[in-house]
Amino acid sequence: MRASPPALPFSRILARNQFKFVEEGPWLHAGAPDFDHKWIVFVSAKSLECPVLLDTLIPLLIEYNLPFRLIKDEVCNYSLNAGHFGVAEVGKFLSIYPRTEVEALLLGKQLSYLTESFHGPTVPDTLRIGKAVYAALSEVMKREENGKVTFKLTVPPDKKAIPFAIERKYRRPAKKQRVWGSYYVPTALVRPAPKGDIYKATSLKGFSLADVLLKEGRSWALEDFQNRDIKSRMRWQMQVIKDLQETIPTPRVIDCFDKGEDCVMVMDYIEGTFLPQRLDELRGKTLWKNIPDPTRVMILSFYLQIINIVLKVHDNGYVHRDLQDNNFIICSPGRVFIVDFELSYTTCKRVPIPPFPLGTFGYISPEQIGGLVPSREADIYSLGSLLFFMVTMTHPQAFLGQAETENAMRTLHRHIDSSGEILEELIVRCMDADPSKRPSLKELYHHVYEHASYLLMEPIGSLEESLSLA
């Protein structure tokens, strides 16, 4: 049950057309660009259209003979658009480096014409000059001795400094839209994200003036190889939340509407703090072993609630598949809410088919990366990663390679003394590559609960009662 086909290496297409290039990470680089106050033109692409789009653009790349950077295959393009290479890189399927302003203008016109039937996500901090074409001015920030250049992108505020003739439909509105979906007025940015920002807003519906949460889904940001996009994910997430919202602590879904090419889901606003920020408030950079016992118990109580929530998710026939630190909100006086069910999968009905791909690297299990049928054990792997994060305040992406794993274990050893060895053992067991060797949720809960009781030197409530609280 794989969510993506084998990746087509774009290096073959470049080699077939006699381009000289080097491969660096997820990128193919051709030529040596000049970033000194030069325009860069970007082409955005949905992953399904990448091969055809590249074939369409090859003659233009040959004609202009300009330096360029290209994502290396369709799967990397999916990760690119999902923000896994950084928010600033979203949508940059192809970056072309014109030598002059006139060259940039001509290139922009031809690219806009050639890409009119293609689609792609919005490229951040750029000027949209075509359906899938964007541009920005580069400004060198630093030049290193090895030739590496650090630069930033800018869009000149003076329209006279912009050489491109931009169609009205692609121009930025003079004023931001004050009311979304007829009823909702954004009041604060809660969390930016490549796939869409999250806002706190006031609802004018029925003159309630209630606080709500607006979860934005940017068009083409998460399209997959089954041609499902962010709207497909949001519809699925709404269905899952409606199934679970009476059983677990999660914000209720109120509404959903389109906003231009994007879509927006409206949810209850939960007053609280995302887990990483709450942990930072409680402990900062203090080593786990040096944190006062009552604070460690409080942090472990969050984790116990999370296990509880996941247990109920599983009991209701779902696997969450994205149990990462930013998907939990801590409310006063310490109650945990779970959010973001768009990657979830129902083990009873076995839908969606295939499951929506990827997840959060560092938290995602090996079998989920491999596209295997989702199982509850994948969530247990994620809980191991989460426990590592909560103990060390280090992102579990540190476990992605052999050398990185050794460094991660050294980090863990710095944080844990002999009294906390059970936590290290649980992290290692949960993150075992063999799903059958991972502990059950109840076993995991039991060991963490016993350790928290030991720190407090007294029971913190019966295990049976605690398992029914979340």
N, C-alpha and C positions, 0 to 999 in steps of 0.2 A: 504494500500500500504506500507507494512513494508519491510525494506531492510534487516532485519535479523530475523532468527528464534528465538524462546524462547531459552535462554541460558541453556546449559546442565551443571549442576554443577559438576565439576571434583571431588568435595568432596565425591560424591556418589561412584565414582570409587575407590578412595582411601579407603573409609570406607569399601567397599565391599571386598577389599583385605587386610583389617585389619591393615592399616597404622595408626599410631597415629600422629595427625597433629593439628595445630592451624590455624585459619583464621585471617588474618590481612590485611584489605583493599582489594586490588585485588589479594592478594597472599595466598597460602596455604603453611605453613612451616612444614616440618617434620624433627625432630632431631635438634641438636645444632652443627652448623659447626664451624671449627677452621679456621680463616682467616689469621693466622700468617705464611705468606710466603708459602701458599698452592695453588696448581692449582685448578681452578674452571672450570668445563666443562659445556658448554651451548648447549642446543638443541633449534633450531629455528623452527617455524612452521607457515604455513598459516592457517588461522582460520578454513577453511573447513576441513582440515586434522587433526585438533587437537584430536578429540575423537579416531580415528583409530590409530594415532601415540601414544597416551597415552596407549591405550590397548597393542600396540606392545612393549612398553618400560616397562610396569609394571613388567614382570618376571625378567628383568634385575635389576630393583630397589629393588625387593625382594631379589634377589641373593646377591647383593652387600651390602644391608642394610646400605646405606650411608645417611647422611643428604641431604635434597634437598628442593628447593623452586619451586612451580608450580603456574602458573597463574590459577585463579579459574574457568574460563569458556571461551567459544568461543568469546563472545562479548567483554570481557575484553582483550582477546588476540588481537582482532582487534584494540582496543584502544591502546594497548601496541605497536603494530607494526606501528601505526599511529603517535607515539611519544607523546601521551597524558599523559604518566607517566614519561616523560623525555627522552631526546635523548639517554642517557646512557643505558636505559632499553630496547631499541628497539630490538626485536628478542628473548628476553630471556624468551621463553615459559617455559623452564625447566632449572634450575641451579642445578648441582650436585656437592657435595663437597667431593672429595676423601681425604683420610687421608695421603696417601703417593704418591710419584712421580710414583712408579711402578703401584699403583692402578689407578692413572690418565691415565697412558699409556694404560693399559689393557681396562679400561672403554672407553677411546677414540676410540680404535680399534673396540670394539663391537658396540658402538653407531654408528660409521660411517657405519658399515655393515648394521645395522638394519634400518638406516634412508636413505639409498641410493635412495629409490623411493619417498622420501618426499621433500618438498620445504619450504623455509622460507627466510625472509629478512636477510641481513648481520647484524651481531652483532657488534656494534662499539667497537673499541679499543681492539680487540681480534685477536687471531690467528685462521685462518680457517683450521680445520683438517679433515673435511668431507663435504659432500654436504650440510648438515644442522647442522653440529657440529662445535663448536668453543671452544677455551680455552684461559685462561689468568691466570696470577699469581697474587694472592691477596697480598696486602701490607697494614698492619694495620696502620691507621693514628691516631686513637684516641680510647681509651677505657673509657667508662663512668661507673659510680658507679652502675648504674642499669643493667649493663651487655651489653648494646648496644655498637656495634663496628662500627666505621667508617673506611672504607678501600677504596683503589683505585686499579684499575686493571693495570697491566703492561705486556708487552711482552718483554722478555729478548732480548737485541740486539745481544748477543752472541748465535749463533746457537747451540753451544755445550751445552748450558743450557736448550735447548728445548728437552724434551724426546720423542716428537711425530714424527713419520715418515710421512711427508706430501707429498701427491701426487703433481706432478708438476703443475697440473691444478688449485690447490688451493694455490700455493705459490704466495706471493706478488711479482709483477714485480720489478726488480732491479731499474728501472727508471720509473718515471711517464710518461704516454702518453702525448706527447707534442702537437700533432694535433688530434683533435676530428673530426670524420665524414669527414675526408679528407680535410676540409677547415678551421677549427676553432681552434684557439690557445688561451686557457684560460690564462688570464693575472691577474685576481684578483678575490678573493672570495667575492661575494656581500652579501650573506646570507646563513649560513648553515641551514639545515633542515633535520629531520629524513627521510622524503620521498624522499629527493634528494636536493643537494646543488644548489645554483644559482651563476653563474660566469659571470663576464665581460670577453669578448673575442675579439680577432681581427679576422675578416673574410679575408681569402686569396682568396675567390671565385672571379674570374674575376680580381684578383690583386687589389680589392677595398680598402683593409686594413681598412674597416669600423668597428666601434665598434658594437658588438652585445651582446645579453644576452643569455646565455646557461642555460636552466632550466632542471635539471637532474631529472629523475624518476627512483628510485631504485626498482629493481625487487622484487615483493612480499610485498612491503612496505604497499600497500593499497588495497590488494585483499579483495573482499567482499564475501558475501554468495551467489552471483550469478556468482562467479568465474571470476569477472571482476577485472583487476589489474590496475597498474599505466598507462600502455599503453592504456587501454580502456579510462581512464580519460583524457589522453593527446589528444587522437584522438577527443574526444568529445569537449575538450577545444579549440582545433584548429578550429573546426566547428563553435563554438559559437563566437570566436573572429573574424573569417572571416565574420560572419553575422553582427557584431556590430562595427567593427573597423572604418567604415566610418561615424559612428554616434556619438561615444563617444571617449574621449581621453584614449586610451589604446595602448600598444605596438603591432605592427603588427607581425603576424607569418611569418617567412621567410622559415624555413626548419624544418625537423624532421628526426632523424636517430637513429639506435640502436647502443649502445656502450656495447658490450658484452651482458650480461643479462639485462642491463639497457637500457633506452631510453632517448633521449635528444631532447628538443624542442628549436629551435633557434628563437629569437625574436629581434625586434628593441631594441637597448640600449637607455634608456631614462636617460639623465643626471639629477639627482635629489637626494632627500633624502627621505627615508621612513618616514611616518607621525610621528611615536614616536620620532625619532631622531630630526626631525624638531621642534616638540613641545618642546623638551628638550632644544634645542638651543634658542628658543624664551623665555622660562619662567623658565626652571629648575624646582625647587621644590616650587616655589612661589605659595601661595594660589591664587585661581582664583580672589577673590575679591581684591587682592593687586596688580594684574597685571595692568600696564598702559592701559587705554582705547584703544589706537591705536593698541596695541598688541592683546588685546582681540578681537577687530574687525577683525584683520588679521586672528586669529585662527577661528573665526566664519565664515569668508569668505571661508576658506577651507571646513568647514562643509556645507555651502550653496552649494558650487560646488559639493560636494559629493551627496547631496540630488538631485541636478540637474542631475547628472550622473545616479543615481538610477532611477529617473523618466524616463529617456530615455531608460534605460534597460527594464523597465516595458512596456513602450510604444511599444517596439519592441518584446514583447511577452515572455520575460525571467524574471526569478527570480534569483538573484545572489546566495543567500544562504550562503555566507561567507564574509559578510561585516565587517571585523575586521581591527584593526589599521594598521597591517603590509601589508595590501593589497591596500594601497594608497601611491603614490609617489608624493612628492611636488617638482615641477620644478621651476626654475626662470622664471618669477618674482612672482611666487605663484600659478601657474596653477597646478591642481590636475589631476593625471592619476590613473586609476583603473587597477588592475591586478588580475590574478588567478580566472578563470571562471570554474574550473573543477567540482565544485559542483552545477553549475547552472542547471536550469530546464526550459523548455519551456512550458508555460501555454497554448499555442495554440495547439501544436502537442502532448503535454503531454508525453514528453520523456526527459530523459531516464526513462525506467520502469524496476525496481523501481528507484527512484532518488538515486544518490550516497549518501551513509550514512554519518552521523555525521557532523562535522563542528568544529568551534572553541568554546570551552566551555566558557561561559560568554557572548558570542555574539549569540549563537544559541538559537532559540526560543523553548519554551516547546513543541509546536506541531512538530517542526523539530526533536527534541529528540525522540518524540513519533512515528516518522515514518509516519506522516500523509501526505496527498497530499500537495505539496508545494503551497504556496499562497504568494501574494505580502506583506501581513501583516507580514510574517516572516522576510522580509527585514526591515520593519519598527521597529520591535523589536530590530534587530541588530543595527539600527541607534540610538535607545535609548541607547543601551550599548556603542556605539561609542561616543555619546555626553557625557555620564558619564566619559568615559576615557579622553576625550579631556578637560573636566572641572577639573577633579581631578588628572589626571595622575596616576590613580589606575586601575588595570585590572578589568574589570567587572565580572570576575570569583568570585569576592567578593559577588555577589548576589546569589550564588548557594544554600545556605541553609537559614533557618529562622534567625539563629544567625548572619550568614554572611551578610544577607540583612540588619539587624539592624545596623551592623558595617558600611556597605556601606553607609547607609543613614546618619549616624553620620559624615562620611567622607565628604559627599556631603554638609552637613550643615556647616562644618568648612570652606568650600571653597566659599560658596555663601552667599551674604548679601541680604538685602531686595530688592535691585534693580535687582538681578538675579533670583528671585523666579520663573520666567517664565521658566527658563532652568530646574529647579528641577521638575516643573510640567510636562514639556514635557518628561523628562527622565522617570518619573513614568508612564505617559500615554502610551508612546511607549512600555514600558516593561510590560504592563498589561498582565496577563496570558490569558485574553479573547481577541482574535484577533479583535473582532468587536468593542472593546473599544479604540483601538489605533487610533491616528490621521491619516489623509491622508497625503501623501507626500507634497501636496500643502499647507495644513494647517500647517504642521511642518515647511516648508520653510517660510511661511508668518510670523509665530511667531518669528523665529530666525532672520529673516531679520529685523523685526520691532525692536527687541531688539538691534541688531547691529547698526541700525540707531539711536536709543536712546543714545547708548554709544558714538557715534560720534557726536551727537547733530545736525545731518543733514542727509538727505536721502543719501544712498550709491548707487543710481541708481534705476530705476523703477523695480518693481518686474517682470513685463512681460519681460523686456529686460534681466534681470539676469537669468530667467528661460530658456533662449535660448543660454546661453553662453558656457556651458560645452561641 
